[in-house]
C-alpha cells in the first residue's frame, strides 16, 4: 500500500508513463499540477539516450507542461557522459553507436570520436543502426575496447506498439564480439543516484513512478524508494500479476494514480 503522506519527492519515467511517442497520456498535465500544488520536487528519469535535456523540456512545453527545467531531466545520455568523465581521461577515443545528439554530448565532454582505435564503445538507441556499425563496434570490443550501454531495454513503447530498444542493439554487439556490456541506465544504481540528487530527498521518502518492473521498479526498490507501477506502457496486468517483485501500488495509468493521490 502506498502512503502518499510520506512522499517528499517524485521521480518519474517518461515514455509509457507521461506519453507514447508525441501523444500525452491521460493524467500527465494533472500530475504536474498536483506536485506543484503540493510543492514537491520532481525529476524525470529516462533510459532514452536519443534526446537532450533541452529537447525533453521543449517536448513537455508542447504538451502543456511549463514547470520542468533541464536540471530535472535525468537521461541515460547524461549518466553515460558522467561515467565516461569519472573513469576516462579527456581525449580518450570513443566509438559511439547512437544518435548525433549522443555523439555530440560525448564530444562536448572532451572525448575523441574515434571508430578506428577507440578504447570505449558506447551504445545508445540508434534508428540508423547498420551492419557496418555492428561490425565496427564488434571488432573494437574484440580488440579490447570497453563496451558501455546507455541502457538495456530490449523493447520500448511507442505509438506503434513495443519496438526494438537499445538492449536489442547491445545484444547483437555482445553476440558478435563475445563481450559483455556495462549497462548504466535503469535498473543500474547510477540513474537513481543522479535522480535522487536532482530532487534532494531521501530514498525512503521518494516515489518512483514507472511502467517497467524489470527496470523502473527493480532499480527503485534496490535504491530504497517507494514504487508505483502504471500499466500504460511496457507492462500489462498479466505481466504485473506474474512478476516476483510487487510494487507498493499498481495503477492502470497516471490519471488513476493522480486521482487517488488528490483524494488524500
C-alpha positions in Angstrom: 0.0 0.0 0.0 1.3 3.4 -0.9 1.2 6.1 1.8 1.0 9.4 -0.1 1.7 11.4 3.1 5.2 10.0 3.2 6.2 11.4 -0.2 8.7 14.3 -0.2 9.8 14.0 -3.8 9.0 12.2 -7.0 11.0 10.6 -9.8 9.1 9.5 -12.9 9.9 7.7 -16.1 8.6 9.4 -19.2 8.0 7.0 -22.1 5.0 4.9 -21.3 4.1 7.0 -18.2 3.8 10.6 -19.5 3.4 9.9 -23.2 3.5 7.5 -26.1 5.5 9.0 -28.9 4.3 12.6 -29.3 0.9 11.9 -27.6 0.5 12.8 -24.0 -1.1 10.1 -21.8 -4.1 10.8 -19.6 -3.2 12.5 -16.4 0.1 14.0 -17.5 -0.8 17.6 -17.0 -2.8 16.9 -13.9 0.3 15.1 -12.4 2.5 18.2 -12.7 -0.3 20.4 -11.4 -0.6 18.2 -8.3 3.0 18.0 -7.4 3.3 21.8 -8.0 0.4 22.4 -5.7 2.0 20.2 -3.0 5.4 21.8 -3.5 7.1 18.5 -4.2 10.3 18.3 -6.2 10.2 16.2 -9.4 12.9 14.6 -11.5 12.2 12.8 -14.8 14.4 9.8 -15.4 14.5 8.1 -18.8 16.7 5.3 -20.3 16.2 7.0 -23.7 19.6 8.4 -24.8 18.3 10.0 -28.1 17.3 13.4 -26.7 18.9 16.1 -24.7 17.6 17.7 -21.5 16.6 20.8 -23.6 14.7 18.6 -26.1 12.7 17.0 -23.3 11.8 20.4 -21.7 10.7 21.6 -25.2 8.5 18.5 -25.6 6.9 19.0 -22.2 6.1 22.5 -23.1 4.5 21.4 -26.4 2.3 19.1 -24.3 1.3 21.8 -21.9 3.8 21.5 -19.0 5.8 24.6 -18.2 7.1 23.8 -14.8 10.0 21.4 -15.6 13.6 22.7 -16.1 16.6 21.0 -17.6 18.1 20.3 -14.2 15.1 18.0 -13.5 15.8 15.8 -16.6 18.0 12.7 -16.0 18.7 10.8 -19.1 20.9 7.7 -19.7 22.9 10.0 -22.0 23.7 12.3 -19.1 24.6 9.4 -16.8 26.8 7.8 -19.5 28.7 11.0 -20.1 29.1 11.3 -16.3 30.5 7.8 -16.2 33.0 8.5 -19.0 34.2 11.7 -17.3 34.8 9.9 -14.0 36.6 6.9 -15.5 38.5 8.0 -18.6 40.9 10.9 -19.3 40.0 13.7 -21.6 40.8 12.8 -25.2 40.1 9.1 -24.8 38.8 7.6 -28.1 35.1 6.7 -28.0 33.2 5.0 -30.8 29.5 5.9 -30.4 26.6 3.8 -31.7 23.7 6.2 -31.3 22.1 9.4 -32.4 24.1 12.5 -33.4 23.0 14.0 -30.1 24.7 11.3 -28.1 27.8 11.7 -30.2 27.8 15.5 -29.6 27.4 15.0 -25.9 30.4 12.7 -25.7 32.5 15.1 -27.8 31.4 18.1 -25.7 32.7 16.3 -22.6 36.2 16.2 -24.2 36.4 12.8 -25.7 37.6 11.9 -29.2 35.0 10.4 -31.5 37.0 7.5 -33.0 35.9 4.5 -34.9 39.5 3.3 -35.6 41.3 2.8 -32.3 38.7 3.6 -29.7 39.1 2.5 -26.1 35.4 2.6 -25.4 32.4 1.7 -27.4 29.2 3.5 -26.2 25.9 2.1 -27.4 22.7 4.2 -27.3 19.4 3.8 -29.2 20.2 4.3 -32.9 17.4 4.4 -35.5 20.2 4.4 -38.2 21.9 1.2 -36.8 23.5 -0.7 -39.7 25.6 -3.9 -40.2 28.7 -1.6 -40.7 28.2 -0.1 -37.2 27.7 -3.6 -35.7 30.9 -4.8 -37.4 33.0 -1.8 -36.3 31.7 -2.0 -32.7 32.3 -5.7 -32.5 35.8 -5.5 -33.9 36.7 -2.8 -31.4 35.4 -4.8 -28.5 37.3 -7.9 -29.7 40.4 -5.7 -29.8 40.0 -4.7 -26.1 37.6 -1.7 -26.1 35.2 -1.5 -23.2 31.6 -1.9 -24.2 29.2 0.6 -22.4 25.4 0.6 -22.9 23.3 3.7 -22.1 20.5 1.2 -21.2 19.5 -2.4 -21.6 15.8 -2.0 -22.6 15.1 -4.8 -25.1 11.9 -3.1 -26.3 10.4 0.3 -25.8 6.8 1.6 -26.0 5.8 3.7 -29.0 2.6 4.9 -30.7 3.0 1.8 -32.9 3.4 -0.6 -30.0 6.5 -2.2 -28.5 9.5 -1.6 -30.8 13.2 -2.7 -30.5 15.2 -0.8 -27.9 18.8 -0.3 -27.0 19.1 -3.7 -25.4 18.4 -5.3 -28.8 21.4 -3.4 -30.3 23.6 -4.3 -27.3 22.6 -8.0 -27.6 23.7 -8.0 -31.3 27.1 -6.4 -30.4 27.6 -8.7 -27.4 26.8 -11.8 -29.6 29.1 -10.7 -32.4 32.0 -9.6 -30.1 31.8 -12.1 -27.2 32.0 -9.0 -24.9 29.7 -8.1 -22.0 28.4 -4.5 -21.7 28.4 -2.3 -18.7 24.9 -1.0 -18.7 24.3 2.4 -16.9 20.6 3.0 -17.3 17.8 1.8 -15.1 17.9 -0.5 -13.1 21.6 0.3 -12.5 22.2 2.5 -9.4 23.7 5.4 -11.4 20.3 6.6 -12.8 18.7 6.6 -9.3 21.6 8.3 -7.6 21.5 11.1 -10.2 17.7 11.4 -9.9 17.8 11.5 -6.1 20.4 14.2 -6.3 18.1 16.2 -8.6 15.1 16.0 -6.2 17.2 16.2 -3.0 15.0 13.9 -1.0 15.8 10.7 1.0 15.2 7.5 -1.0 12.6 6.2 1.6 10.5 9.3 1.1 10.8 9.5 -2.7 8.3 7.9 -5.1 9.4 6.3 -8.3 6.7 6.1 -11.0 7.4 3.8 -14.0 5.9 1.4 -16.5 8.5 -1.4 -16.2 9.0 -3.8 -13.4 12.4 -5.0 -14.7 14.0 -1.5 -14.8 11.9 1.2 -13.1 10.6 -0.8 -10.2 13.6 -3.1 -9.7 16.1 -0.3 -9.5 13.9 1.9 -7.3 13.4 -1.0 -4.8 17.1 -1.6 -4.7 17.6 2.1 -4.1 15.1 2.1 -1.2 12.5 4.2 -2.9 8.7 3.8 -2.9 7.3 2.4 -6.1 4.2 2.9 -8.2 3.7 0.9 -11.5 1.4 2.2 -14.2 0.1 -0.2 -16.8 0.1 2.3 -19.7 3.4 1.3 -21.2 5.6 -1.8 -21.3 3.8 -3.8 -18.6 0.3 -5.1 -18.8 -1.9 -6.5 -16.0 -0.9 -10.1 -16.7 2.8 -9.4 -16.6 2.4 -7.4 -13.4 0.5 -10.3 -11.8 3.2 -12.8 -12.8 6.1 -10.7 -11.6 8.0 -11.6 -8.4 8.6 -8.0 -7.4 5.4 -6.4 -6.2 5.4 -2.6 -6.3 3.9 -0.6 -3.5 1.0 0.3 -5.8 -0.2 -0.5 -9.3 -2.5 1.8 -11.4 -4.0 1.5 -14.9 -2.4 4.8 -15.8 -1.0 8.1 -14.4 -4.5 9.6 -14.3 -5.8 7.0 -11.8 -2.6 7.5 -9.7 -3.2 11.2 -9.7 -6.9 10.8 -8.8 -6.0 8.5 -5.8 -3.3 10.9 -4.6 -5.5 14.0 -5.0 -8.2 12.3 -2.8 -5.8 12.2 0.2 
